[in-house]
Amino acid sequence: MSTIIITVDSVEPDRLFASTVRAMRRSLDVTRTQLARASGVPRRSIAAIEAGGATTRAERHDIAIAVSWLSANRAAKGLAKTD
């Protein structure tokens, strides 16, 4: 009989979310302040999250919705300019 020990790196999801938020925010050319305003998450928290700090489920949800809205809003503005 063998014993298998599985460990979970609880910090890895936070690091992944941090790099995703940072990349998406930069690709949209949105400042932390603008993302904070759109998401309702304080700017200090967004800075900490982007640095790999811990996040709550609510923060992840609010930021994801805000990034989606910012992306759609900017795309709609971009389409209006080209028509």
C-alpha positions as CSV (number, residue, x, y, z in Angstrom):
1,M,0.0,0.0,0.0
2,S,1.2,3.5,-0.9
3,T,0.4,6.8,0.5
4,I,0.0,9.7,-1.8
5,I,0.2,13.2,-0.3
6,I,-1.3,16.0,-2.4
7,T,-0.5,19.6,-1.5
8,V,-2.3,22.5,-2.8
9,D,-0.6,25.8,-3.3
10,S,-3.2,28.2,-2.0
11,V,-1.3,31.2,-3.3
12,E,-1.2,30.1,-7.0
13,P,-4.8,31.1,-7.9
14,D,-4.1,34.6,-6.5
15,R,-0.9,34.9,-8.6
16,L,-2.8,33.7,-11.7
17,F,-5.6,36.2,-11.1
18,A,-3.0,39.0,-10.5
19,S,-1.3,38.4,-13.8
20,T,-4.6,38.2,-15.6
21,V,-6.0,41.4,-14.1
22,R,-2.8,43.3,-14.8
23,A,-2.6,42.1,-18.4
24,M,-6.3,42.8,-19.1
25,R,-6.1,46.2,-17.5
26,R,-3.1,47.2,-19.5
27,S,-4.5,45.8,-22.8
28,L,-7.5,48.0,-22.3
29,D,-5.3,51.0,-21.4
30,V,-7.2,51.4,-18.1
31,T,-5.6,52.8,-15.0
32,R,-6.0,51.2,-11.6
33,T,-8.1,54.2,-10.6
34,Q,-10.4,53.7,-13.5
35,L,-10.7,50.0,-12.7
36,A,-11.4,50.8,-9.1
37,R,-14.1,53.2,-10.1
38,A,-15.7,50.6,-12.4
39,S,-15.5,47.7,-10.0
40,G,-16.1,49.3,-6.7
41,V,-12.9,47.7,-5.4
42,P,-10.6,50.2,-3.7
43,R,-7.5,51.3,-5.7
44,R,-5.2,50.1,-2.9
45,S,-6.8,46.7,-3.1
46,I,-6.4,46.5,-6.9
47,A,-2.7,47.4,-6.5
48,A,-2.3,44.7,-3.8
49,I,-4.2,42.1,-6.0
50,E,-2.0,42.9,-9.0
51,A,1.0,42.3,-6.8
52,G,-0.2,38.8,-6.1
53,G,-2.1,39.5,-2.8
54,A,-5.0,37.4,-1.6
55,T,-8.4,38.1,-3.1
56,T,-11.9,37.3,-2.0
57,R,-14.5,35.7,-4.3
58,A,-16.4,39.0,-4.3
59,E,-13.4,41.0,-5.4
60,R,-12.6,38.6,-8.2
61,H,-16.2,38.8,-9.3
62,D,-16.4,42.6,-9.2
63,I,-13.2,43.0,-11.0
64,A,-14.1,40.4,-13.7
65,I,-17.5,42.2,-14.3
66,A,-15.8,45.6,-14.5
67,V,-13.1,44.4,-16.9
68,S,-15.8,42.9,-19.1
69,W,-17.9,46.1,-19.0
70,L,-14.8,48.2,-19.8
71,S,-13.9,46.0,-22.6
72,A,-17.4,46.0,-24.2
73,N,-17.7,49.8,-23.6
74,R,-14.4,50.5,-25.3
75,A,-15.1,48.2,-28.2
76,A,-18.5,49.9,-28.7
77,K,-16.8,53.3,-28.8
78,G,-14.1,52.0,-31.2
79,L,-16.8,50.6,-33.5
80,A,-18.6,53.9,-33.5
81,K,-15.5,55.8,-34.5
82,T,-14.8,53.5,-37.5
83,D,-18.4,53.7,-38.9
